[in-house]
Amino acid sequence: MRVHIVAVGRLRNGPERELVDDYLARFDKTGRALGLGPAQIIEVEDKKGGGMAAEAALLEKALPKGALICAMDERGQTMPSPDFARQLADWRDAGRGDVAFLIGGADGLAPALRDRADFALSFGAMVWPHMLVRVMLAEQLYRAAAILAGTPYHRA
């Protein structure tokens, strides 16, 4: 199952980019044997300043056809890492070829796009900067693959 992180904004070179690249490389290596990956980031940018509606249109256009849509949203479901790993495995086992994790801009995702999602995931009640959400998601994808592979990375 291919994994797409479809996000508003460009992640520039720096510590966040290094972390995302490292965790996604680990995910690809660990997940390959499990039928997970590869992972890719698709970045969209609203250069005209159209707000959430314009960002939503760009995100929708960037979605892989037929992908399961998972909105990253503070109102979404919170879950422990092993449950997230099982969720990924369930989507894979159900024959989903692609899953797209949507990360909105500074104002989040447009309500209509959020409502269209098949699943909404939250990293807690706090609001996180959208660039850090990429890092956290990349790490959780790697952690999920490590859990499913039975490696000692996840020690809980």
N, C-alpha and C positions, 0 to 999 in steps of 0.2 A: 504494500500500500504506500503510494507516494504521499509525502507530507509537504504541504505548502504553507508557508507563513506569509500571508498577504497583509501588508501593513502600509499605513499612511506615513510618509516621510522617508527621508534618506538617512541611513545610519552611516555616519562619517567614520573615518579611521580613528581609532582610539580604543580605550579599554573595553567599551561595550561591544564594538565590532570584533575585537579579538576573542572575547568570551563567546559570542554567538558563533563565530566561525569554529572555535575549538569544540564547543558542545555539539554542534551539528555534524562535524567531522566524526566525533565519537559516536553519535547516534547512527550515522551512516554505516560505520564499521561494525558496531554491535548489532544493529537492526537488520543488516543485510541477510543474515542467516535465518532471521525470524520473519522474513517477508515484510519488513518495515523499511521504508526509505526508497529512494533517496529523499532527502529534505532539501528544499530550496526556499529562498526568500524572494518574494515578489514585492517590490516597493512601488507605490504610486504617490504622486505628489500633485496637489491642487495648486498650480501656479497662478491661477486667476483669483484665488481667494473666495471661492464659492461656498465655503463652510461645509457642514456635515453632509448636506445633500450632494454637493459636488464630489466630496470624498467618497460617499456611498456609491455614486455612479462609477467612479474610477475603480473602486474595489470590486464591484460587480463585474465590470468588464474584464478584470484581471483573474477572476475565478476560473479555475479549470472546469471544463464542461462535465457535469455530472458529479462534481465533488460533494462530499458531505461537508456542510458548513458548520464550523464551530466558532461562535462569537466569543471573543475574550471580553468579558464584561463584568463589572463589579456586582451586577444583579444575578450573575450566573451561579451555577452549582459549584460549591467548594467540595473538594474530595482529597483524601490522603493519596500520596503517590502510588501505593499499590492499587488503589481503585482506578486511578488514571491509567495505569499500565493495563489493567484488565479492560478498561473502556477502549483503549487503542486496539487491543487484541480482539475484542468483540467486533469492532468495526472491520478490522482486517478479515476476521473469520466469516463475517457476513458478506464478504465479497466486494467490499468498497475498494475501488482502485485508487481513489484520491480522497484525502481529507484536507480541507483548507481552514487554517486558523486565522480569523480576521482580527486585526488590531487596528482600531481607529486612531484618529489624531488626538490632539490635545483635548477636544471636546467629546471624545468617544465615538461610538458608532451611531449613525442615524437610526431612529427607532424602527423605521420600516425594514431596514436591512437587518437589524438585530432580531426583529420578529420573524424574519424569513429563515434564520439560522435553524439547523436541525438540533443544535445543542449549544448551550452557553456555559462557559467555564469561567470561574472567578478564582483569583489568587487571594481572596479574602475581602473583607468589608472595606479595607482601605483602598484608596485610589492610588495607582502606581503610574509613574511617568511611562508613556507609551514606548519609549526606547528601552526602559528597563524591563518591561513586559516581554520584549523579544528575548532578552537574556534569560529571564526566568522560564519562559516557555521552552527555549532551546535546552536549558538544563533539565527541565522536567521530561522532555522527550528522550534525552539520553538516559535519565534515571529510569524511565519506563522501560526502555529497551534493556537496560542492565537488570532490572527486576525480572523481566520475562526470560532473560538469558540465564538467570541464576547467578550472576556475578556478585561479588561482595561489595560493590559500590554503595548500594542502599543497605544501611545497617539497622534500620528501625525494626 
